[in-house]
Amino acid sequence: MTYTEKPLIEIAGLSKSYGTHHVLRDLELTLPRGIHALLGPNGAGKTTLVNILSTLIPHDAGQARVLGLDVQREKKQLQGLISLTGQYAAVDGALSGMENMLMMGQLFGLSRRDAQRRADDLLGRFDLAKSANKRVSTYSGGMRRKLDIAASLIAGPQLIFLDEPTTGLDTRSRQALWDEINTLADSGTSIFLTTQYLEEADVLAQRIMVLNDGYIVADGTATQLKERVGGSTIQMHDAAGHILETLPTRGSAEDLARELTSIAEQRPEVSVTVRKPTMDEVFLELTGKPASEHARTPNAPQEASR
Ligand SMILES: Nc1ncnc2c1ncn2[C@@H]1O[C@H](COP(=O)(O)OP(=O)(O)OP(=O)(O)O)[C@@H](O)[C@H]1O
């Protein structure tokens, strides 16, 4: 079996403590290739897990394999197949976008010619070609973040870890980056991202893991996580759109049809909307903590679209 056929990530009994503070406790997880998101409140251990999986820090107990390779014993080999983009863009402001790309290419041992070819391609893909020769200090936050991700892709990694890739970006830059992440995944690169934005996980990820107090408290698709929290609800509105009443349902077509027929007969004047639980409600249910205001996507729709 080659590494391309192995699970993307395999974790068994993984634990990590800082002194007496148990940050990760006995984690078990197997993920196939694709886009996966790790959600959790501040201090839940998301960055710690990403740092372990990307070989930056050792774990205390258990096993972690990425692309079939042991994160500690086969660290060097693994480092050639993955890349990590952290919360703060690690590009050099005094250099141009192209110079940053070439420097990264050199670091990964590419020839100047190969690095130039890859840099041209990536800067074009991330819509940075026009600014390639401008100093990065003149770039916007969104452009820096895109350059950081483009630079991390220069050696063609199989898997890219993105630690809070869109924190601090405005809605438009966030959307543009989501498009890039989807394009990357379409071209065969797997993505493991951490995020505090519930909508980001909802929109992008095939699997979502929720980390809380060192444990993975939920793992599934956005739809599965929402189903855990409960079935759809029926909201009744007046003509001005004000919510008059919210009725819980079990979510089956039969249950919904019965409730809707009863409303049609007894309150024909109201309008109705059927809504699924939002990721905010899922987060609150699973972690006991509301997603903090800053962790919500600006202008995020109130209702999830799935
Ligand atoms: N080097 C360290 N030494 C001691 N404690 C640490 C260290 N790194 C992280 N921690 C602690 O471990 C816990 C988890 O931190 P981590 O950065 O992994 O959380 P996170 O989920 O990424 O949080 P955030 O969303 O705020 O970035 C926190 O309580 C943090 O203070």
The ligand as an SDF file (V2000), in Angstrom:
LIG
                    3D

 31 33  0  0  0  0  0  0  0  0999 V2000
    3.4520   25.5260   25.1480 N   0  0  0  0  0  0  0  0  0  0  0  0
    2.4440   25.5020   26.0340 C   0  0  0  0  0  0  0  0  0  0  0  0
    2.6630   25.4380   27.3570 N   0  0  0  0  0  0  0  0  0  0  0  0
    1.6730   25.4060   28.2520 C   0  0  0  0  0  0  0  0  0  0  0  0
    0.3540   25.4210   27.9220 N   0  0  0  0  0  0  0  0  0  0  0  0
    0.0480   25.4750   26.6130 C   0  0  0  0  0  0  0  0  0  0  0  0
    1.0650   25.5250   25.5980 C   0  0  0  0  0  0  0  0  0  0  0  0
    0.4500   25.5770   24.3970 N   0  0  0  0  0  0  0  0  0  0  0  0
   -0.8800   25.5640   24.6360 C   0  0  0  0  0  0  0  0  0  0  0  0
   -1.1150   25.5060   25.9660 N   0  0  0  0  0  0  0  0  0  0  0  0
   -2.4410   25.4590   26.6130 C   0  0  0  0  0  0  0  0  0  0  0  0
   -3.1290   24.3480   26.0860 O   0  0  0  0  0  0  0  0  0  0  0  0
   -4.5060   24.6460   25.8880 C   0  0  0  0  0  0  0  0  0  0  0  0
   -4.8880   24.4070   24.4310 C   0  0  0  0  0  0  0  0  0  0  0  0
   -4.2510   25.3840   23.6180 O   0  0  0  0  0  0  0  0  0  0  0  0
   -4.4520   25.4380   22.0380 P   0  0  0  0  0  0  0  0  0  0  0  0
   -3.6890   26.6190   21.5380 O   0  0  0  0  0  0  0  0  0  0  0  0
   -4.1360   24.1090   21.4740 O   0  0  0  0  0  0  0  0  0  0  0  0
   -6.0300   25.6910   21.9510 O   0  0  0  0  0  0  0  0  0  0  0  0
   -6.9130   26.1450   20.7100 P   0  0  0  0  0  0  0  0  0  0  0  0
   -8.1140   25.2780   20.7300 O   0  0  0  0  0  0  0  0  0  0  0  0
   -6.0950   26.1830   19.4810 O   0  0  0  0  0  0  0  0  0  0  0  0
   -7.3210   27.6140   21.1550 O   0  0  0  0  0  0  0  0  0  0  0  0
   -7.5980   28.9430   20.2640 P   0  0  0  0  0  0  0  0  0  0  0  0
   -8.9060   28.7220   19.5950 O   0  0  0  0  0  0  0  0  0  0  0  0
   -7.6910   29.9980   21.3260 O   0  0  0  0  0  0  0  0  0  0  0  0
   -6.4480   29.1250   19.3320 O   0  0  0  0  0  0  0  0  0  0  0  0
   -4.6940   26.0860   26.3280 C   0  0  0  0  0  0  0  0  0  0  0  0
   -5.1920   26.0840   27.6410 O   0  0  0  0  0  0  0  0  0  0  0  0
   -3.2970   26.6670   26.2710 C   0  0  0  0  0  0  0  0  0  0  0  0
   -3.1480   27.6800   27.2210 O   0  0  0  0  0  0  0  0  0  0  0  0
  1  2  1  0
  2  3  1  0
  2  7  2  0
  3  4  2  0
  4  5  1  0
  5  6  2  0
  6  7  1  0
  6 10  1  0
  7  8  1  0
  8  9  2  0
  9 10  1  0
 10 11  1  0
 11 12  1  0
 11 30  1  0
 12 13  1  0
 13 14  1  0
 13 28  1  0
 14 15  1  0
 15 16  1  0
 16 17  2  0
 16 18  1  0
 16 19  1  0
 19 20  1  0
 20 21  2  0
 20 22  1  0
 20 23  1  0
 23 24  1  0
 24 25  2  0
 24 26  1  0
 24 27  1  0
 28 29  1  0
 28 30  1  0
 30 31  1  0
M  END
$$$$
